Amino acid sequence: MLATPVTTTGPSQSERLTSLALWGCRVAAVVVCVVFALASWWTQPGPRYYSRVLGAYVRIAPGEPNQFFIHAPQRSIDFTRLGIVHIDVGYAVGVTLPDGRQIGFRYDPSPAPSQSNELAILVILAGGVLWVLGHFTLFATVLRHARAFHAERTIFLYHALSAAVVAVAAAAIVIWNFELRAGAVGLMAIHAIYSLSFLELWSLSEGGYSLAILRELSGSAGSVRLQGDPMQALGGRKVRSRIESLGRLGLVRTAVDDQIELTFLGRAVGRTQAALRSMVNINPSV
């Protein structure tokens, strides 16, 4: 393979300033979007918004669209704060919102539900965030230096065990108090987002050809001639690793003359994959 000369030069001062400006714009755009999303969520018509405006606890009436229960004595609430009152029969009130949508409220004289559930859900979500932060910190400061954690299998098991602990905790929360199911689902979602993101980034950084080229260039000053051998060795390692993984899963086996062939389960998985590819119109030759 012919060697390809690659020349690297350091970025100029203007390029660095331009890069910083672009990153500043990206950060500002993200902040604006987050603030806009939070403001939209806070002012979006719904039980939380109605509770804040009317000064009484409001909850959705199950199975009835645009109908709500309000925990307050009859005729004690000024619904004109929301819009025009078009129906008032004492125990129920209909309101036309400024956007023309009509909603209904029914008085529920029972005491408002305790707000402790919302606080408990926030505590559960905060605990989930702290758990994944601790999980990542342990890996970043200690475990990444261990040789065992250089293997994909160990990384996967590290996250799988953590996910199992979180799943058991979520199940225990639901069994203990079914009203906290939203917090349990959020807890599992936090860990799922973290683990999938971590594993994807780890896989890309561990075996990507583009990143391998960048590592070669970053270890040299000025220019370097990239040889094909390191890239071929990387490709060979990736192929062997994938074959070993498929063998452990029982999808392939080694036949005579070191030939690799599919097992019965491997053929079933292959046919399923081919059917899925044809359904989404993926051309494997591209």
C-alpha angles and dihedrals in degrees: 000000000000116000115240118216113227122189120203125194129182119253116262124240092258091050091051092049091048090050091050090049091051092049089048090053091049093050091046091050091051092048092049092049092048093048091047092049092049092047091049091049092048094050097036110120109253142106094298092049093045091049091053095047097042096040095231135091112271126189134177117266104236114246095004119102116226091002124122140181117228118199103221139097116278117277091007096112128077102220092180085085086076101038142289118340107225098168130034118166096157101252092045134038130193120208131192109212122218089259091057097255115136122218134174135220129199122196116241109192093194117107115275114262116263115271090217091095092063091050091048091051090051090050090051092050091046089050089052091052091048090048095055091043090053091045092053094042091053090053095043096049105033120002099049089068092058115096092225090063092060088077123088092224093057092048091051092049090048090058095037092056091047090049090050091053091050091048091052090048091049092050091049090051092052092047091049095047121001090196088070093061091112090059091048092052090047090050092055092043092054092053093044093053091047096047096044091048093046095047093047093050092044092051092049094048093044100052113010119129093213092053091047089056091049090051090053091050095044090055092059134063125227104348137351134190109233113221123208095227098078091049091048090049090050091051091049092051091050093050093048092047092051092048091051090049092049089048092053089051091052094242098118138022136193113253130187119315090022091288116157117225135175122256122222089267090047092053090050091050091046093052090048091051091048090051091050092048091052091049092056093039097242115166107212091200092064 
